[in-house]
Amino acid sequence: MTTISPFLSACRGLPVPFTPVWFMRQAGRSLPEYHAVRAGTPMLDTCQRPDLVTEITLQPVRRHKVDAAVLYSDIMVPLRAAGVDVEIKPNVGPVIADPVRDRAAVDRLRPLQADDVSFITEAVKQLVGELGDTPLIGFGGAPFTLASYLVEGGPSKSYARTKALMHADPATWHALCDVLADITLTFLRVQVDAGAAAIQLFDSWAGSLSEADYRAYVQPHSARIFAGLDDFSVPRIHFGVGTGELLPAMAQAGADVVGVDWRIPLDVASARIGSDYAVQGNLDPALLSAGEAVLEEQVRRILAEGKAARGHVFNLGHGVPPDADPGVLTALVETVHRLSAA
């Protein structure tokens, strides 16, 4: 079915007729049809309704003609399903009722069972039936990023409590990340078992770490997740924000494709990680409002830089902003396809 997909081919370093495109956060907040279908339903509740997940996931595929769908979900979904009291507050983000700051709190966390997220299985199966030749990307949160929310109690700019726990009580830190790695691995395996054709591991906030801390305290746990997917043949994407100095370590955790934000050119990123990896990225989301001429110039640059890598999947360097013009995204997909096929 999806074995000849340009997206999957690019992830595997195979020839493609054009550079494939998808956007992080393409399913959701920038689309008026998303707000219409989700009106009055809290986000995490929406993520537990297969009918809504299916419709929202399909919306950007219909509108933008992107080369892959990404499951409408959230990295907090498996934590909530495992019993963590978490709420996504508008204009704030995930808020944890009882932060995890000692070994006793870690020991109270329970594993995730596949049956806890049966709604994901149902949604993915529905989507695979609807998408046809368009592959579905599943995703999950990496242990460090999940741990940062649990320890801080919500979003943070400094991750001070997280880093303090990491260094002051490494045994508790590693125990916490072990639990979170198991939860994310179960969540990802459920998605692939149901038909997801690729996965992305979001370590959104790993860029707050030094390379030494990343390798000592984070990489082993993300590597265990990737290794736990070895029996599947799906491409594995690894992404974080502000991770230019961490890219080799993130690749070595077990990715096939390394997501690159806008702070580093793709050819430089490829030189850092080596020729065994495809890259994904990396238009600055802020430039979506810079006008057609600027976007075409930036697309040409990124496509040229992406040729240095084993394969290239065009994306933004982070998620679609909520105020992005959907028409600009649709035109961007067409521009990437047109210029890369020339």
C-alpha positions as CSV (number, residue, x, y, z in Angstrom):
1,M,0.0,0.0,0.0
2,T,2.3,2.8,1.3
3,T,5.6,1.1,0.3
4,I,5.8,3.4,-2.8
5,S,4.9,6.5,-0.9
6,P,7.4,9.4,-1.5
7,F,7.4,10.1,2.3
8,L,8.4,6.5,3.2
9,S,10.9,6.4,0.4
10,A,12.6,9.6,1.5
11,C,12.7,8.3,5.1
12,R,14.6,5.2,3.8
13,G,16.9,7.1,1.5
14,L,15.3,5.8,-1.7
15,P,14.7,7.8,-4.9
16,V,11.6,10.0,-4.9
17,P,9.7,11.8,-7.7
18,F,9.6,15.0,-5.5
19,T,10.5,15.9,-2.0
20,P,7.6,14.9,0.3
21,V,6.0,17.3,2.7
22,W,4.1,17.2,6.0
23,F,3.8,19.6,8.9
24,M,4.1,19.1,12.6
25,R,0.8,20.2,14.1
26,Q,-0.8,20.1,10.7
27,A,-3.8,18.4,12.2
28,G,-5.3,21.0,14.4
29,R,-5.2,24.5,15.6
30,S,-4.6,26.5,12.4
31,L,-7.6,25.1,10.6
32,P,-11.1,26.6,10.9
33,E,-12.7,23.1,10.3
34,Y,-10.7,21.8,13.3
35,H,-12.1,24.4,15.6
36,A,-15.6,23.8,14.3
37,V,-15.5,20.0,14.9
38,R,-13.8,20.3,18.3
39,A,-16.0,23.1,19.7
40,G,-16.8,22.6,23.3
41,T,-14.7,19.4,23.7
42,P,-11.5,19.6,25.8
43,M,-8.4,18.6,23.9
44,L,-7.5,15.4,25.8
45,D,-11.2,14.3,25.6
46,T,-11.1,14.9,21.8
47,C,-8.0,12.6,21.6
48,Q,-10.0,9.8,23.1
49,R,-12.8,9.9,20.5
50,P,-11.9,7.9,17.4
51,D,-14.5,9.7,15.3
52,L,-13.0,13.1,16.1
53,V,-9.4,11.9,15.8
54,T,-10.1,10.4,12.4
55,E,-11.8,13.6,11.1
56,I,-9.2,16.0,12.4
57,T,-6.3,13.8,11.2
58,L,-7.8,13.8,7.7
59,Q,-8.5,17.5,7.5
60,P,-5.0,18.7,6.5
61,V,-4.6,15.8,4.0
62,R,-7.8,16.9,2.2
63,R,-6.9,20.6,2.3
64,H,-3.1,20.8,1.9
65,K,-2.5,17.5,-0.1
66,V,0.4,16.7,2.2
67,D,2.3,13.5,1.7
68,A,1.6,12.0,5.1
69,A,-1.0,12.3,7.8
70,V,0.0,12.6,11.4
71,L,-2.3,11.1,14.1
72,Y,-4.2,13.8,16.0
73,S,-3.2,13.1,19.5
74,D,-0.9,14.5,22.3
75,I,2.1,13.3,24.1
76,M,0.1,13.5,27.3
77,V,-2.5,11.0,26.1
78,P,-0.7,7.9,27.3
79,L,0.2,9.5,30.7
80,R,-3.5,10.3,31.2
81,A,-4.4,6.8,30.2
82,A,-1.9,5.4,32.7
83,G,-3.6,7.4,35.5
84,V,-1.7,10.6,35.7
85,D,-3.9,13.6,36.6
86,V,-3.0,15.9,33.7
87,E,-5.0,18.7,32.0
88,I,-4.1,20.7,29.0
89,K,-5.0,24.3,29.9
90,P,-5.7,26.7,27.0
91,N,-2.8,29.2,26.5
92,V,-0.7,27.3,29.1
93,G,-0.2,23.7,28.1
94,P,-0.1,20.5,30.1
95,V,-0.5,20.9,33.9
96,I,0.1,18.1,36.3
97,A,-2.0,18.0,39.5
98,D,0.6,16.1,41.5
99,P,4.2,16.6,40.3
100,V,6.7,13.8,40.5
101,R,9.7,14.9,42.5
102,D,10.8,11.8,44.6
103,R,11.1,8.1,44.3
104,A,7.8,7.5,46.1
105,A,6.0,9.5,43.4
106,V,7.8,7.5,40.7
107,D,6.8,4.3,42.3
108,R,3.1,5.3,42.2
109,L,3.2,5.6,38.4
110,R,1.7,2.6,36.7
111,P,2.6,1.0,33.4
112,L,0.4,1.6,30.3
113,Q,-1.5,-1.4,29.0
114,A,-2.5,-1.6,25.3
115,D,-6.2,-1.8,26.4
116,D,-5.8,1.6,28.2
117,V,-5.6,3.2,24.7
118,S,-8.0,1.1,22.8
119,F,-9.4,4.3,21.4
120,I,-6.0,4.8,19.6
121,T,-6.2,1.4,18.0
122,E,-9.7,2.1,16.8
123,A,-8.8,5.6,15.4
124,V,-5.6,4.3,13.6
125,K,-7.5,1.4,12.0
126,Q,-10.2,3.9,10.8
127,L,-7.6,6.2,9.4
128,V,-5.6,3.5,7.6
129,G,-8.9,2.6,5.8
130,E,-9.6,6.2,4.9
131,L,-6.1,7.3,3.9
132,G,-5.4,4.6,1.2
133,D,-1.9,5.3,-0.2
134,T,-1.2,8.2,2.2
135,P,0.9,6.9,5.1
136,L,0.0,7.7,8.7
137,I,2.6,8.9,11.2
138,G,2.2,7.9,14.8
139,F,4.1,9.6,17.6
140,G,4.9,9.7,21.2
141,G,6.8,11.8,23.7
142,A,10.4,11.0,24.7
143,P,11.2,10.3,28.3
144,F,13.0,13.6,29.0
145,T,10.3,15.8,27.7
146,L,7.5,13.8,29.5
147,A,9.6,13.9,32.7
148,S,10.1,17.6,32.4
149,Y,6.3,18.1,32.5
150,L,5.9,15.7,35.4
151,V,8.7,17.1,37.5
152,E,8.0,20.8,36.8
153,G,4.2,20.4,37.1
154,G,3.7,22.1,33.7
155,P,5.6,24.0,31.0
156,S,9.0,25.5,32.0
157,K,11.6,27.8,30.4
158,S,14.5,26.8,32.6
159,Y,13.7,23.1,33.6
160,A,15.4,23.9,36.9
161,R,13.6,21.3,39.0
162,T,14.1,18.7,36.2
163,K,17.9,19.2,35.9
164,A,18.2,19.4,39.7
165,L,16.5,16.0,40.1
166,M,18.6,14.6,37.3
167,H,21.9,15.5,39.0
168,A,21.0,15.3,42.7
169,D,19.1,12.0,42.6
170,P,20.2,10.1,39.4
171,A,18.7,6.8,40.6
172,T,15.2,8.4,40.9
173,W,15.7,10.2,37.6
174,H,16.6,7.0,35.7
175,A,13.7,5.1,37.4
176,L,11.3,7.8,36.2
177,C,12.6,7.7,32.7
178,D,12.4,3.9,32.7
179,V,8.7,4.1,33.5
180,L,8.2,6.8,30.9
181,A,10.1,4.9,28.2
182,D,7.9,1.8,28.8
183,I,4.8,4.0,28.6
184,T,5.8,5.6,25.3
185,L,7.0,2.3,23.8
186,T,3.6,0.7,24.5
187,F,1.9,3.7,23.0
188,L,3.9,3.6,19.9
189,R,3.6,-0.1,19.4
190,V,-0.2,0.2,19.7
191,Q,-0.1,2.7,16.8
192,V,2.1,0.6,14.6
193,D,0.2,-2.6,15.4
194,A,-2.9,-0.8,14.2
195,G,-1.4,0.4,11.0
196,A,0.8,3.5,11.5
197,A,3.4,3.5,8.7
198,A,6.1,5.6,10.6
199,I,6.6,7.1,14.0
200,Q,8.1,10.3,15.4
201,L,9.6,10.5,18.9
202,F,9.2,14.1,20.1
203,D,11.9,15.2,22.5
204,S,10.7,18.7,22.2
205,W,12.7,20.2,25.1
206,A,15.9,18.2,24.9
207,G,17.6,21.3,23.5
208,S,17.8,22.7,27.1
209,L,20.5,20.1,27.9
210,S,24.2,19.9,27.3
211,E,25.5,17.1,25.1
212,A,27.1,15.4,28.1
213,D,23.9,15.5,30.1
214,Y,21.9,14.3,27.1
215,R,24.2,11.3,26.6
216,A,24.3,10.4,30.3
217,Y,20.7,11.0,31.4
218,V,18.5,10.9,28.3
219,Q,19.9,9.1,25.3
220,P,19.8,5.6,26.9
221,H,16.0,5.9,27.6
222,S,15.2,7.2,24.1
223,A,17.4,4.4,22.6
224,R,15.4,1.8,24.5
225,I,12.2,3.1,22.8
226,F,13.7,2.9,19.3
227,A,15.2,-0.5,20.1
228,G,11.8,-1.7,21.2
229,L,10.5,-1.0,17.7
230,D,13.2,-3.0,15.9
231,D,10.7,-5.8,15.1
232,F,8.8,-3.4,12.9
233,S,10.0,-2.1,9.6
234,V,8.6,1.5,10.0
235,P,10.8,4.5,9.7
236,R,11.6,6.2,13.0
237,I,12.0,10.0,13.2
238,H,13.6,11.8,16.2
239,F,12.9,15.5,16.7
240,G,13.7,18.2,19.2
241,V,13.9,22.0,19.3
242,G,17.2,23.8,19.7
243,T,19.1,20.5,19.4
244,G,21.8,21.5,16.9
245,E,24.6,20.4,19.3
246,L,22.7,17.2,20.1
247,L,22.0,16.0,16.6
248,P,24.7,13.2,16.5
249,A,23.6,11.9,19.9
250,M,19.9,12.0,18.9
251,A,20.7,10.1,15.7
252,Q,22.7,7.5,17.5
253,A,19.7,6.8,19.8
254,G,18.3,4.8,16.9
255,A,16.5,7.1,14.5
256,D,16.3,6.6,10.7
257,V,15.4,10.3,10.2
258,V,16.6,13.2,12.3
259,G,14.3,16.2,12.6
260,V,16.1,19.6,12.4
261,D,14.8,22.9,13.5
262,W,15.4,26.1,11.6
263,R,18.6,27.1,13.6
264,I,20.9,25.0,11.6
265,P,21.1,24.3,7.8
266,L,20.2,20.8,6.7
267,D,23.6,20.2,5.0
268,V,25.4,21.2,8.2
269,A,23.1,18.9,10.2
270,S,23.7,16.1,7.7
271,A,27.5,16.5,8.0
272,R,27.1,16.3,11.8
273,I,25.0,13.1,11.9
274,G,26.6,11.3,8.9
275,S,25.4,9.7,5.7
276,D,23.4,7.0,7.3
277,Y,20.4,9.2,8.2
278,A,17.7,11.1,6.3
279,V,16.8,14.6,7.6
280,Q,13.5,16.3,8.1
281,G,12.9,20.1,8.1
282,N,13.4,22.9,8.4
283,L,11.5,26.1,7.4
284,D,11.2,28.6,10.2
285,P,7.5,28.7,11.0
286,A,7.7,32.5,11.5
287,L,8.3,32.9,7.7
288,L,4.9,31.5,6.8
289,S,3.7,35.2,7.1
290,A,6.7,36.6,5.1
291,G,5.1,36.4,1.7
292,E,5.2,34.2,-1.4
293,A,8.5,35.5,-2.7
294,V,10.3,34.9,0.6
295,L,8.8,31.4,0.9
296,E,9.9,30.4,-2.6
297,E,13.4,31.6,-1.9
298,Q,13.5,29.7,1.4
299,V,12.1,26.5,-0.2
300,R,14.8,26.6,-2.9
301,R,17.5,27.0,-0.2
302,I,16.2,24.2,2.0
303,L,15.7,21.8,-0.9
304,A,19.3,22.4,-2.0
305,E,20.6,21.9,1.5
306,G,18.5,18.8,1.9
307,K,20.3,17.1,-1.1
308,A,23.3,16.6,1.1
309,A,21.4,14.0,3.2
310,R,20.5,10.4,2.5
311,G,16.9,11.5,2.2
312,H,14.9,14.6,2.9
313,V,11.4,15.2,4.1
314,F,10.3,18.8,4.0
315,N,8.7,20.1,7.2
316,L,8.7,23.2,9.4
317,G,11.4,23.5,12.0
318,H,8.6,23.2,14.6
319,G,4.8,23.1,14.7
320,V,2.4,25.0,12.6
321,P,1.6,28.3,14.5
322,P,-2.1,28.7,15.5
323,D,-2.4,31.9,13.5
324,A,-0.9,30.4,10.3
325,D,-2.9,31.1,7.1
326,P,-4.1,27.6,5.8
327,G,-3.9,28.9,2.3
328,V,-0.2,29.6,2.7
329,L,0.4,26.0,3.9
330,T,-1.5,24.6,0.9
331,A,0.6,26.8,-1.5
332,L,3.8,25.8,0.3
333,V,3.1,22.1,-0.3
334,E,2.6,22.8,-4.0
335,T,5.8,24.9,-4.2
336,V,7.9,22.2,-2.6
337,H,6.5,19.6,-5.0
338,R,6.9,21.8,-8.0
339,L,10.5,22.9,-7.3
340,S,11.7,19.5,-6.2
341,A,10.3,17.7,-9.2
342,A,11.9,20.2,-11.7
